[in-house]
Amino acid sequence: MRPVIVVICLLLPLCLSAQRKLDYQLQVQVDLLQKTFAVQGSLSFETTKTSADSVDITISRGVGEVKLQLEGAKGRMDTSINASGDKVYRWYFSQALPAGTGLRFTYAYERGSAPTFQYYLDSIFCMAGGYGSAWYPQVISREEDSTGSYTRGTGTIAVTTPANIMAVMAAGTLNTTAVADKRTYTFHYTQPDIFSLYIGNYSRQEYKGNRSFYTYSLSTAIDGNDLSRKSAAVLDFLSAQFGPLTIPNFSIIEFPEYVSELTGIGGASILGGVVMPTGALRQFNYALFGHEIGHQWWGNKVRSRGERGASIISEALAQYSSLQVVYHFDSTHAADYRRTGYPGYIKDQCGLGYLKNVAAGNDEPLVALTGANDHILADSKGFLALEFLSATVGKPVFNKAMQVIGEKYSSRGVSWEDFQGEIEKAYGHRLQWLFDQWFERTGVPEWQSSWQQQQNKLRLTVTQKDSIYQLPLEVMIRYSNGTTSLQHITIRDRSQTLQLPVNGSVTAVQLDPYFKVLHWEEALVPIAMSQAKVIKVQNLRLQDKSAEAISLAQSYLKEGIPDDSAGVEFTLLYQLGRMTAVQNKPEEALAYYQRSLQCVSRAPELLAYTYYRIAQLAAAKKDTTLLQWACANAVKADKLNHRADGMEARAALLLATAPRHP
């Protein structure tokens, strides 16, 4: 996976008490060579009591005038610009409208090619994500507290393109017609959705499982049958855990690697599909696809209601889904996933990732995550807290509660209080102690232990260092003859002494040997502490505070990194290279990358990408010698890192397409 670029679920606050019966009749005319994207059509809905006086419609700013007309009521219109840079058209009605009043709007405009988050158009590809860019008119519904949110709608979307390219949308049914050199793709949506559209030179492969699985690929290196077959198995497995889905089909949609680089988007989950850059599709990754397919339930079928615990109900539950998929399909890597990360997946989405953030001073209660922490902490601590919860109540009980939530709250959303209540109801007991420990406060357990053997008894003392937790723990006991035994204890107090039976001479005792409980494991502490500087810089970068991130990284390098066995200097230099490259300072970026290669300690998960970034810069300035050297070393470094980044294909493509001196 690409470092730092975050794999996201395409989720904004979505309306749960929506304008009723929102329906679109939408026509889109796209010409990639001319970079035109013309939108016209109508939308209709019935008002609710929160829209009696006015209604907001958001449209991304494009080229020229937007024609937006209201039918079914009289009113006046004001405009403003929202935080995303989109234009908000607010219609004030001449008189208050009763709930259930039918309104219809017509619209026509040219969106053009100006990029925004989730919208990108060039001469060969277009991405129009409805969650991040209002490429079509988005109706905003207001809750009782006046907060606004996008509204899901049904409808028919007809997309006309030149005959040599294909329009792709997920979760709808499709009819295609061709006239002369044009082709029209008509998508029908009977299940409300936020619409996302992708256009390019796609080829489609179909796999028939319990439903149709489609892989839409742009490159020949993608094995669509393998991706669809394994995705079908994952979706069937999660359906057994969480209950059925009503999507008509499932789509795996590729988008170009360079678009991922330009937009910073490493992947997305949409209703009825996933959208991934080329590199993420070359080899099926159970953690990645488990997470994104998990979002079909958590964030799509079931949305959170209210801010409290919202990230746990969406992002952390998707990551929990990912862990269950790894247990089922690749159990040999499950303990690694919990402790230090799954191979080829985002490295800090694990216990160590959380400990690094705490060492960097970044921690919040899981029920109140803010900003980037809705991914950073939900995907590191959150999913392991949910794993602890499910282990406490038992997987069958937890799954039963998730199935109830999936059916009971799919239309109105689930609050954090509802979520906790349904789990306690399924379990038959109150669990406030657990929710208080893991979700309502910061931190995780930290303990020290000592033991003494007394004939066939082991006297084990466990002392909790900071906050007190109630913890069921495994104890691994090693004997002088090489055998081991696994026993189970529960600790509740600041200090607790237990007697355990043993059947030989004990040489070592380890608590929680498989890292089933997120805690400050002794071996992870020095790694977390040494990486705190990197995390501080990285988190600033994720918050789009590049200037602050650069300044902080430079200050750390100036101070020096003593006893750097964890590749901290190397990683800081890599981050500086990435940030200066984004600022269009290629020579400065190249200098940082080349300097990083001189470090004695280098992070293996970043080494291949360091060479690849050098190769990209070399290609841009037509330095063939440097390009070939960097590509060769990127491939070598990737082989040493279990080919986690697919550098052989990346390097081959870069060498084939790089400009040359005449």
VEXFI-916723 format. One line per field, with one value per residue (C-alpha): x, y, z; residue number from 1. Coordinates in nm, 2 decimals. Last residue first. Layout:
BEGIN
u	(X, ...)
v	(Y, ...)
w	(Z, ...)
k	(NUM, ...)
END
This chain:
BEGIN
u	(1.52, 1.55, 1.30, 0.96, 0.87, 0.59, 0.77, 1.01, 0.72, 0.51, 0.80, 0.87, 0.51, 0.48, 0.80, 0.72, 0.41, 0.42, 0.43, 0.67, 0.78, 0.98, 1.31, 1.14, 1.03, 1.39, 1.51, 1.23, 1.29, 1.66, 1.61, 1.37, 1.61, 1.90, 1.69, 1.55, 1.89, 2.04, 1.74, 1.73, 1.43, 1.35, 1.01, 1.15, 1.41, 1.15, 0.94, 1.25, 1.34, 0.99, 1.04, 1.36, 1.19, 0.89, 1.11, 1.26, 0.94, 0.84, 1.20, 1.25, 1.62, 1.89, 2.23, 2.10, 2.26, 1.94, 1.76, 1.99, 1.89, 1.52, 1.57, 1.78, 1.51, 1.25, 1.45, 1.51, 1.14, 0.99, 0.63, 0.48, 0.37, 0.73, 0.82, 0.58, 0.69, 1.06, 1.01, 0.83, 1.12, 1.36, 1.16, 1.14, 1.52, 1.59, 1.35, 1.48, 1.42, 1.78, 1.84, 2.07, 2.07, 1.84, 1.98, 1.86, 1.87, 1.68, 1.41, 1.38, 1.35, 1.07, 0.89, 0.92, 0.80, 0.50, 0.41, 0.42, 0.23, -0.07, -0.31, -0.43, -0.27, 0.06, 0.03, -0.03, 0.28, 0.50, 0.38, 0.39, 0.76, 0.86, 0.68, 0.86, 1.13, 0.87, 0.66, 0.96, 1.09, 0.75, 0.68, 0.89, 0.74, 0.38, 0.19, -0.16, -0.42, -0.55, -0.52, -0.15, -0.06, 0.16, -0.09, 0.12, 0.46, 0.62, 0.97, 1.19, 0.95, 1.06, 0.78, 0.41, 0.26, -0.06, -0.12, -0.15, -0.25, -0.13, -0.31, -0.20, -0.41, -0.71, -0.92, -0.71, -0.86, -0.65, -0.61, -0.35, -0.14, 0.13, 0.47, 0.73, 1.10, 1.22, 1.30, 0.94, 0.76, 0.44, 0.21, -0.05, -0.37, -0.55, -0.91, -0.89, -1.07, -0.88, -0.71, -0.56, -0.19, 0.07, -0.13, 0.05, 0.05, 0.19, 0.23, 0.30, 0.35, 0.26, 0.40, 0.71, 0.70, 0.78, 0.81, 0.67, 0.68, 0.46, 0.44, 0.13, 0.01, -0.35, -0.47, -0.51, -0.80, -1.14, -1.50, -1.44, -1.22, -1.26, -1.60, -1.74, -1.61, -1.75, -2.08, -2.13, -2.47, -2.58, -2.80, -2.55, -2.80, -2.95, -2.60, -2.50, -2.83, -2.79, -2.43, -2.53, -2.85, -2.65, -2.39, -2.68, -2.79, -2.93, -3.29, -3.33, -3.07, -3.14, -3.34, -3.20, -2.83, -2.86, -3.02, -2.75, -2.48, -2.63, -2.64, -2.28, -2.18, -2.36, -2.21, -1.86, -1.87, -1.96, -1.60, -1.44, -1.67, -1.58, -1.21, -1.24, -1.43, -1.14, -0.90, -1.10, -1.09, -0.73, -0.56, -0.83, -1.05, -0.74, -0.61, -0.94, -1.17, -0.84, -0.82, -1.06, -1.22, -1.28, -1.53, -1.65, -1.30, -1.16, -0.88, -0.50, -0.22, 0.08, 0.34, 0.38, 0.01, 0.02, 0.30, 0.10, -0.19, 0.02, 0.17, -0.18, -0.26, -0.35, 0.00, 0.13, -0.15, -0.17, 0.09, 0.15, -0.09, 0.02, 0.24, 0.03, -0.32, -0.22, 0.08, -0.15, -0.38, -0.11, -0.14, -0.52, -0.53, -0.89, -1.10, -0.89, -0.80, -1.17, -1.24, -0.97, -1.11, -1.46, -1.30, -1.16, -1.51, -1.64, -1.37, -1.46, -1.84, -1.99, -1.66, -1.63, -1.98, -1.92, -2.09, -2.16, -2.52, -2.68, -2.43, -2.51, -2.61, -2.63, -2.35, -2.13, -2.09, -2.26, -2.10, -1.81, -1.70, -1.63, -1.37, -1.21, -1.21, -1.07, -0.77, -0.71, -0.75, -0.52, -0.57, -0.27, -0.25, -0.56, -0.40, -0.14, -0.41, -0.59, -0.90, -1.28, -1.50, -1.85, -2.22, -2.25, -1.92, -1.59, -1.28, -0.92, -0.58, -0.70, -0.42, -0.57, -0.26, -0.10, -0.43, -0.49, -0.14, -0.22, -0.52, -0.86, -0.99, -1.34, -1.45, -1.83, -2.09, -2.44, -2.81, -2.73, -2.98, -2.72, -2.77, -2.67, -2.36, -2.16, -2.29, -2.29, -1.93, -1.84, -2.04, -1.87, -1.53, -1.60, -1.74, -1.43, -1.21, -1.39, -1.41, -1.04, -0.94, -1.16, -1.05, -0.68, -0.55, -0.22, -0.42, -0.48, -0.80, -1.01, -1.38, -1.42, -1.78, -1.94, -2.29, -2.48, -2.46, -2.15, -2.12, -1.80, -1.79, -1.50, -1.53, -1.29, -1.26, -1.12, -1.24, -1.53, -1.61, -1.93, -2.04, -2.40, -2.51, -2.76, -3.13, -3.22, -3.42, -3.13, -3.13, -2.81, -2.83, -2.51, -2.53, -2.27, -2.17, -2.00, -2.32, -2.59, -2.52, -2.75, -2.66, -2.89, -2.76, -2.89, -2.75, -2.51, -2.20, -2.14, -1.92, -1.91, -1.71, -1.48, -1.45, -1.81, -1.77, -1.97, -2.33, -2.43, -2.80, -2.87, -3.21, -3.33, -3.31, -3.18, -2.95, -2.94, -2.63, -2.62, -2.70, -2.70, -3.00, -3.04, -3.37, -3.19, -3.15, -3.15, -2.92, -3.01, -2.70, -2.71, -2.47, -2.09, -2.13, -1.78, -1.66, -1.95, -2.07, -1.73, -1.68, -1.37, -1.28, -1.01, -0.84, -0.82, -0.84, -1.11, -1.09, -1.36, -1.32, -1.18, -1.19, -1.05, -1.16, -1.25, -1.58, -1.91, -2.12, -2.47, -2.84, -3.10, -3.47, -3.62, -3.93, -4.11, -4.39, -4.52, -4.50, -4.45, -4.66, -4.48, -4.41, -4.47, -4.27, -4.02, -3.65, -3.43, -3.07, -2.82, -2.49, -2.18, -1.90, -1.57, -1.55, -1.62, -1.94, -1.98, -2.30, -2.61, -2.95, -3.28, -3.63, -3.95, -4.27, -4.37, -4.42, -4.14, -3.80, -3.54, -3.16, -2.96, -2.59, -2.39, -2.04, -1.78, -1.80, -1.85, -1.97, -2.35, -2.52, -2.90, -3.04, -3.41, -3.61, -3.91, -4.08, -3.75, -3.73, -4.09, -4.01, -4.04, -4.13, -3.88, -3.80, -3.49, -3.46, -3.21, -2.89, -2.52, -2.24, -1.89, -1.64, -1.27, -1.26, -1.07, -1.28, -1.62, -1.90, -2.27, -2.46, -2.84, -3.01, -3.37, -3.32, -3.55, -3.57, -3.87, -3.86, -3.63, -3.43, -3.44, -3.13, -2.93, -2.57, -2.28, -2.00, -1.87, -1.66, -1.47, -1.10, -0.77, -0.53, -0.22, 0.05, 0.25, 0.10, 0.00)
v	(1.35, 1.33, 1.07, 1.09, 0.81, 0.57, 0.24, 0.30, 0.41, 0.11, -0.13, 0.03, 0.00, -0.36, -0.46, -0.24, -0.43, -0.26, -0.56, -0.76, -0.95, -0.66, -0.79, -0.81, -0.45, -0.34, -0.51, -0.36, -0.01, -0.06, -0.14, 0.16, 0.40, 0.29, 0.31, 0.66, 0.79, 0.69, 0.81, 1.16, 1.30, 1.56, 1.41, 1.06, 1.13, 1.27, 0.95, 0.73, 0.91, 0.85, 0.48, 0.46, 0.60, 0.37, 0.06, 0.18, 0.28, -0.06, -0.14, 0.16, 0.26, 0.26, 0.37, 0.67, 0.75, 0.66, 0.94, 1.20, 1.08, 1.12, 1.47, 1.59, 1.46, 1.66, 1.98, 1.93, 1.85, 2.15, 2.13, 2.17, 1.80, 1.71, 1.92, 1.71, 1.38, 1.45, 1.58, 1.26, 1.06, 1.26, 1.21, 0.83, 0.81, 1.00, 0.77, 0.45, 0.24, 0.20, 0.57, 0.58, 0.96, 1.15, 1.49, 1.83, 1.96, 1.66, 1.72, 2.09, 1.99, 1.76, 2.03, 2.29, 2.05, 1.95, 2.31, 2.40, 2.09, 2.14, 1.94, 1.75, 1.43, 1.63, 1.73, 1.37, 1.26, 1.51, 1.41, 1.04, 1.06, 1.23, 0.96, 0.68, 0.63, 0.61, 0.36, 0.14, 0.16, 0.05, -0.23, -0.50, -0.43, -0.46, -0.14, -0.29, -0.39, -0.73, -1.03, -0.96, -1.32, -1.36, -1.20, -1.24, -1.41, -1.65, -1.80, -2.08, -2.30, -2.64, -2.88, -2.94, -2.60, -2.50, -2.13, -1.92, -1.56, -1.23, -0.90, -0.54, -0.25, -0.48, -0.65, -0.93, -1.24, -1.55, -1.80, -2.07, -2.17, -2.44, -2.46, -2.73, -2.68, -2.91, -2.62, -2.51, -2.21, -2.07, -1.85, -1.66, -1.56, -1.26, -1.17, -0.80, -0.57, -0.25, -0.01, 0.31, 0.35, 0.08, -0.23, -0.48, -0.86, -1.11, -1.47, -1.75, -2.07, -2.39, -2.74, -2.68, -2.31, -2.11, -1.73, -1.48, -1.11, -0.89, -0.54, -0.38, -0.12, -0.12, 0.13, 0.51, 0.75, 0.73, 0.65, 0.38, 0.11, 0.13, 0.30, 0.07, -0.23, -0.12, -0.03, -0.38, -0.46, -0.82, -1.03, -1.04, -0.97, -0.68, -0.55, -0.54, -0.37, -0.11, -0.02, 0.04, 0.23, 0.46, 0.52, 0.62, 0.40, 0.52, 0.57, 0.33, 0.06, 0.08, -0.24, -0.47, -0.40, -0.34, -0.68, -0.84, -0.67, -0.79, -1.15, -1.11, -1.00, -1.29, -1.55, -1.39, -1.41, -1.13, -1.07, -1.17, -0.92, -0.64, -0.71, -0.72, -0.39, -0.24, -0.38, -0.21, 0.13, 0.14, 0.14, 0.21, 0.43, 0.61, 0.73, 0.72, 0.94, 1.08, 1.29, 1.54, 1.45, 1.13, 1.15, 0.80, 0.66, 0.88, 1.09, 1.04, 1.22, 1.30, 1.15, 0.85, 0.81, 0.81, 0.55, 0.33, 0.34, 0.24, -0.04, -0.18, -0.19, 0.04, 0.20, -0.01, 0.04, -0.30, -0.49, -0.73, -0.68, -0.46, -0.45, -0.62, -0.69, -0.77, -0.97, -1.19, -1.24, -1.32, -1.70, -1.67, -1.58, -1.65, -1.66, -1.46, -1.22, -1.16, -1.11, -0.84, -0.66, -0.66, -0.49, -0.23, -0.17, -0.16, 0.10, 0.32, 0.32, 0.26, 0.35, 0.68, 0.78, 0.72, 1.05, 1.25, 1.18, 0.89, 0.65, 0.49, 0.13, -0.01, 0.23, 0.33, 0.00, -0.26, -0.21, -0.06, -0.42, -0.45, -0.18, -0.33, -0.69, -0.57, -0.41, -0.68, -0.96, -0.81, -0.93, -0.86, -0.62, -0.44, -0.20, -0.08, 0.01, 0.25, 0.12, 0.19, -0.05, -0.15, -0.18, 0.14, 0.31, 0.22, 0.41, 0.39, 0.56, 0.91, 1.17, 1.35, 1.38, 1.05, 0.86, 1.01, 0.89, 0.54, 0.53, 0.42, 0.06, -0.03, -0.34, -0.37, -0.56, -0.65, -0.60, -0.45, -0.57, -0.69, -0.98, -1.02, -0.92, -1.24, -1.46, -1.16, -1.11, -1.45, -1.40, -1.06, -1.21, -1.51, -1.27, -1.05, -1.36, -1.45, -1.09, -1.02, -1.35, -1.30, -0.95, -1.03, -0.68, -0.65, -0.56, -0.21, 0.00, -0.25, -0.27, -0.59, -0.70, -0.94, -1.07, -1.20, -1.52, -1.57, -1.51, -1.34, -1.07, -0.90, -0.55, -0.35, 0.02, 0.30, 0.57, 0.71, 0.68, 0.81, 0.83, 0.87, 0.90, 0.63, 0.54, 0.19, 0.19, 0.32, 0.28, 0.35, 0.44, 0.42, 0.61, 0.54, 0.78, 0.73, 0.66, 0.58, 0.32, 0.21, 0.06, -0.05, -0.08, -0.18, 0.02, -0.07, 0.08, 0.33, 0.30, 0.49, 0.33, 0.47, 0.41, 0.51, 0.87, 0.93, 0.97, 0.91, 0.86, 0.86, 0.73, 0.78, 0.71, 0.95, 0.98, 1.32, 1.51, 1.65, 1.97, 2.04, 2.24, 2.06, 1.91, 1.77, 1.95, 1.79, 1.91, 1.82, 1.76, 1.88, 1.67, 1.71, 1.78, 1.67, 1.45, 1.21, 1.22, 1.10, 1.21, 1.04, 1.10, 0.95, 0.99, 1.36, 1.48, 1.49, 1.48, 1.51, 1.33, 1.64, 1.92, 1.95, 2.21, 2.00, 2.14, 2.12, 2.27, 2.35, 2.26, 2.23, 2.16, 2.15, 1.98, 2.01, 1.80, 1.92, 1.64, 1.86, 2.18, 2.47, 2.80, 3.09, 3.27, 2.99, 3.07, 2.87, 2.84, 2.76, 2.65, 2.67, 2.42, 2.54, 2.26, 2.50, 2.63, 2.91, 3.12, 3.17, 3.33, 3.22, 3.35, 3.16, 3.03, 2.66, 2.35, 2.42, 2.57, 2.65, 2.61, 2.72, 2.73, 2.99, 2.94, 2.67, 2.47, 2.53, 2.21, 2.22, 2.23, 2.25, 2.41, 2.42, 2.69, 2.76, 2.42, 2.23, 2.09, 1.98, 1.76, 1.84, 1.59, 1.53, 1.60, 1.63, 1.73, 1.71, 1.86, 1.81, 1.88, 1.75, 1.89, 1.82, 1.84, 1.51, 1.37, 1.44, 1.38, 1.44, 1.37, 1.33, 1.31, 1.22, 1.23, 1.12, 1.23, 1.04, 1.23, 1.50, 1.31, 1.22, 1.00, 1.24, 1.15, 1.29, 1.23, 0.89, 0.77, 0.51, 0.60, 0.44, 0.71, 0.81, 0.79, 0.51, 0.36, 0.00)
w	(-2.81, -2.43, -2.31, -2.15, -1.91, -2.03, -2.05, -1.76, -1.54, -1.64, -1.57, -1.24, -1.12, -1.23, -1.05, -0.76, -0.64, -0.30, -0.06, -0.28, 0.03, 0.17, 0.02, -0.32, -0.28, -0.21, -0.53, -0.74, -0.61, -0.67, -1.04, -1.08, -0.91, -1.14, -1.45, -1.37, -1.26, -1.60, -1.80, -1.65, -1.84, -1.57, -1.50, -1.53, -1.27, -1.03, -1.07, -1.03, -0.71, -0.58, -0.67, -0.48, -0.17, -0.23, -0.22, 0.11, 0.29, 0.44, 0.51, 0.73, 0.70, 0.96, 0.84, 0.66, 0.33, 0.14, 0.32, 0.17, -0.18, -0.09, 0.07, -0.23, -0.47, -0.29, -0.31, -0.68, -0.74, -0.55, -0.67, -0.33, -0.35, -0.41, -0.10, 0.11, -0.02, 0.02, 0.37, 0.46, 0.32, 0.53, 0.84, 0.76, 0.72, 1.04, 1.23, 1.09, 1.40, 1.52, 1.57, 1.87, 1.87, 1.62, 1.56, 1.68, 1.32, 1.20, 1.46, 1.36, 0.99, 1.07, 1.27, 1.00, 0.73, 0.93, 1.01, 0.65, 0.55, 0.77, 0.56, 0.86, 0.73, 0.71, 1.07, 1.16, 0.98, 1.15, 1.50, 1.40, 1.29, 1.61, 1.82, 1.63, 1.90, 2.18, 2.00, 1.91, 2.27, 2.41, 2.17, 2.34, 2.68, 2.56, 2.65, 2.60, 2.34, 2.46, 2.22, 2.19, 2.13, 2.44, 2.67, 2.98, 2.95, 3.20, 3.15, 3.27, 3.47, 3.59, 3.55, 3.59, 3.68, 3.87, 3.89, 4.21, 4.17, 4.31, 4.23, 4.23, 4.11, 4.10, 3.84, 3.69, 3.52, 3.45, 3.17, 3.12, 2.82, 2.86, 2.70, 2.63, 2.58, 2.86, 3.09, 3.09, 2.93, 3.07, 2.85, 3.05, 2.87, 3.01, 3.11, 3.20, 3.44, 3.40, 3.64, 3.51, 3.54, 3.64, 3.68, 3.90, 3.83, 4.08, 3.98, 4.23, 4.02, 4.20, 4.15, 4.36, 4.45, 4.14, 4.17, 3.94, 3.86, 3.64, 3.52, 3.37, 3.12, 3.00, 2.74, 2.73, 2.69, 2.85, 2.75, 2.50, 2.66, 3.03, 3.05, 2.78, 2.97, 3.31, 3.15, 3.03, 3.18, 3.14, 2.91, 2.63, 2.35, 2.55, 2.65, 2.28, 2.18, 2.45, 2.36, 1.99, 2.09, 2.32, 2.04, 1.81, 1.52, 1.20, 1.09, 0.79, 0.87, 1.25, 1.32, 1.05, 1.08, 1.46, 1.51, 1.29, 1.50, 1.82, 1.69, 1.58, 1.93, 2.09, 1.85, 1.90, 2.28, 2.52, 2.63, 2.30, 2.12, 2.35, 2.33, 1.95, 1.97, 2.17, 1.90, 1.63, 1.81, 1.91, 1.56, 1.30, 1.53, 1.64, 1.31, 1.12, 1.33, 1.46, 1.15, 1.30, 1.63, 1.82, 2.11, 2.18, 2.13, 2.41, 2.27, 2.22, 2.04, 2.25, 2.02, 2.26, 2.24, 1.87, 1.86, 2.10, 1.86, 1.56, 1.77, 1.83, 1.46, 1.17, 1.17, 0.87, 0.62, 0.46, 0.27, 0.55, 0.84, 1.13, 1.44, 1.72, 1.61, 1.25, 1.36, 1.58, 1.28, 1.02, 1.05, 1.04, 0.67, 0.56, 0.87, 1.12, 0.84, 0.77, 1.13, 1.15, 0.85, 1.01, 1.31, 1.07, 0.93, 1.29, 1.37, 1.08, 1.10, 1.44, 1.62, 1.43, 1.53, 1.90, 1.99, 1.68, 1.63, 1.44, 1.29, 0.96, 0.89, 0.54, 0.42, 0.71, 0.88, 0.66, 0.32, 0.52, 0.59, 0.22, 0.26, 0.57, 0.46, 0.12, 0.29, 0.55, 0.30, 0.04, -0.32, -0.54, -0.83, -0.70, -0.45, -0.71, -0.96, -0.73, -0.56, -0.56, -0.37, -0.44, -0.36, -0.16, -0.19, -0.02, -0.10, -0.19, -0.16, -0.22, -0.20, -0.50, -0.72, -0.62, -0.64, -0.99, -1.09, -0.98, -1.21, -1.09, -1.06, -0.97, -0.79, -0.82, -0.63, -0.74, -0.65, -0.30, -0.04, 0.22, 0.45, 0.82, 1.02, 1.07, 0.79, 0.56, 0.66, 0.52, 0.21, 0.15, 0.20, -0.04, -0.30, -0.27, -0.32, -0.64, -0.76, -0.71, -0.87, -1.17, -1.22, -1.24, -1.29, -1.49, -1.81, -1.69, -1.67, -1.48, -1.39, -1.18, -1.15, -0.90, -0.97, -0.67, -0.47, -0.68, -1.05, -1.16, -1.43, -1.59, -1.73, -1.94, -1.88, -2.10, -1.86, -1.67, -1.30, -1.13, -0.77, -0.66, -0.30, -0.26, -0.21, -0.33, -0.65, -0.86, -1.23, -1.44, -1.80, -2.00, -2.33, -2.60, -2.88, -3.21, -3.40, -3.15, -2.88, -2.59, -2.25, -1.97, -1.61, -1.27, -0.98, -0.69, -0.85, -1.13, -1.43, -1.76, -2.04, -2.31, -2.69, -2.78, -2.67, -2.36, -2.25, -1.89, -1.80, -1.43, -1.32, -0.97, -0.60, -0.34, -0.04, 0.13, 0.22, 0.57, 0.76, 1.13, 1.24, 1.58, 1.46, 1.15, 0.82, 0.48, 0.21, -0.15, -0.36, -0.72, -0.92, -0.91, -0.54, -0.45, -0.17, -0.12, -0.48, -0.62, -0.98, -1.12, -1.48, -1.70, -2.04, -2.12, -1.77, -1.50, -1.12, -0.85, -0.51, -0.34, -0.60, -0.95, -1.21, -1.52, -1.63, -1.44, -1.72, -1.60, -1.61, -1.34, -1.28, -0.93, -0.81, -0.48, -0.32, 0.01, 0.26, 0.57, 0.53, 0.36, 0.53, 0.30, 0.03, 0.05, 0.10, -0.15, -0.05, -0.33, -0.18, -0.40, -0.32, -0.18, 0.07, 0.36, 0.20, -0.05, -0.05, -0.26, -0.20, -0.38, -0.36, -0.32, -0.47, -0.46, -0.68, -0.92, -0.85, -1.12, -1.12, -1.41, -1.32, -1.50, -1.64, -1.57, -1.25, -0.88, -0.70, -0.65, -0.31, -0.27, 0.05, 0.15, 0.32, 0.54, 0.60, 0.56, 0.92, 0.90, 0.61, 0.24, -0.03, -0.31, -0.67, -0.89, -1.25, -1.54, -1.66, -1.62, -1.88, -1.81, -2.06, -2.07, -2.46, -2.47, -2.18, -2.34, -2.10, -2.13, -1.80, -1.77, -1.44, -1.34, -0.96, -0.68, -0.31, -0.16, 0.17, 0.27, 0.52, 0.88, 0.85, 0.63, 0.57, 0.76, 0.51, 0.43, 0.14, 0.33, 0.33, 0.26, 0.37, 0.17, 0.43, 0.26, -0.06, 0.00)
k	(662, 661, 660, 659, 658, 657, 656, 655, 654, 653, 652, 651, 650, 649, 648, 647, 646, 645, 644, 643, 642, 641, 640, 639, 638, 637, 636, 635, 634, 633, 632, 631, 630, 629, 628, 627, 626, 625, 624, 623, 622, 621, 620, 619, 618, 617, 616, 615, 614, 613, 612, 611, 610, 609, 608, 607, 606, 605, 604, 603, 602, 601, 600, 599, 598, 597, 596, 595, 594, 593, 592, 591, 590, 589, 588, 587, 586, 585, 584, 583, 582, 581, 580, 579, 578, 577, 576, 575, 574, 573, 572, 571, 570, 569, 568, 567, 566, 565, 564, 563, 562, 561, 560, 559, 558, 557, 556, 555, 554, 553, 552, 551, 550, 549, 548, 547, 546, 545, 544, 543, 542, 541, 540, 539, 538, 537, 536, 535, 534, 533, 532, 531, 530, 529, 528, 527, 526, 525, 524, 523, 522, 521, 520, 519, 518, 517, 516, 515, 514, 513, 512, 511, 510, 509, 508, 507, 506, 505, 504, 503, 502, 501, 500, 499, 498, 497, 496, 495, 494, 493, 492, 491, 490, 489, 488, 487, 486, 485, 484, 483, 482, 481, 480, 479, 478, 477, 476, 475, 474, 473, 472, 471, 470, 469, 468, 467, 466, 465, 464, 463, 462, 461, 460, 459, 458, 457, 456, 455, 454, 453, 452, 451, 450, 449, 448, 447, 446, 445, 444, 443, 442, 441, 440, 439, 438, 437, 436, 435, 434, 433, 432, 431, 430, 429, 428, 427, 426, 425, 424, 423, 422, 421, 420, 419, 418, 417, 416, 415, 414, 413, 412, 411, 410, 409, 408, 407, 406, 405, 404, 403, 402, 401, 400, 399, 398, 397, 396, 395, 394, 393, 392, 391, 390, 389, 388, 387, 386, 385, 384, 383, 382, 381, 380, 379, 378, 377, 376, 375, 374, 373, 372, 371, 370, 369, 368, 367, 366, 365, 364, 363, 362, 361, 360, 359, 358, 357, 356, 355, 354, 353, 352, 351, 350, 349, 348, 347, 346, 345, 344, 343, 342, 341, 340, 339, 338, 337, 336, 335, 334, 333, 332, 331, 330, 329, 328, 327, 326, 325, 324, 323, 322, 321, 320, 319, 318, 317, 316, 315, 314, 313, 312, 311, 310, 309, 308, 307, 306, 305, 304, 303, 302, 301, 300, 299, 298, 297, 296, 295, 294, 293, 292, 291, 290, 289, 288, 287, 286, 285, 284, 283, 282, 281, 280, 279, 278, 277, 276, 275, 274, 273, 272, 271, 270, 269, 268, 267, 266, 265, 264, 263, 262, 261, 260, 259, 258, 257, 256, 255, 254, 253, 252, 251, 250, 249, 248, 247, 246, 245, 244, 243, 242, 241, 240, 239, 238, 237, 236, 235, 234, 233, 232, 231, 230, 229, 228, 227, 226, 225, 224, 223, 222, 221, 220, 219, 218, 217, 216, 215, 214, 213, 212, 211, 210, 209, 208, 207, 206, 205, 204, 203, 202, 201, 200, 199, 198, 197, 196, 195, 194, 193, 192, 191, 190, 189, 188, 187, 186, 185, 184, 183, 182, 181, 180, 179, 178, 177, 176, 175, 174, 173, 172, 171, 170, 169, 168, 167, 166, 165, 164, 163, 162, 161, 160, 159, 158, 157, 156, 155, 154, 153, 152, 151, 150, 149, 148, 147, 146, 145, 144, 143, 142, 141, 140, 139, 138, 137, 136, 135, 134, 133, 132, 131, 130, 129, 128, 127, 126, 125, 124, 123, 122, 121, 120, 119, 118, 117, 116, 115, 114, 113, 112, 111, 110, 109, 108, 107, 106, 105, 104, 103, 102, 101, 100, 99, 98, 97, 96, 95, 94, 93, 92, 91, 90, 89, 88, 87, 86, 85, 84, 83, 82, 81, 80, 79, 78, 77, 76, 75, 74, 73, 72, 71, 70, 69, 68, 67, 66, 65, 64, 63, 62, 61, 60, 59, 58, 57, 56, 55, 54, 53, 52, 51, 50, 49, 48, 47, 46, 45, 44, 43, 42, 41, 40, 39, 38, 37, 36, 35, 34, 33, 32, 31, 30, 29, 28, 27, 26, 25, 24, 23, 22, 21, 20, 19, 18, 17, 16, 15, 14, 13, 12, 11, 10, 9, 8, 7, 6, 5, 4, 3, 2, 1)
END
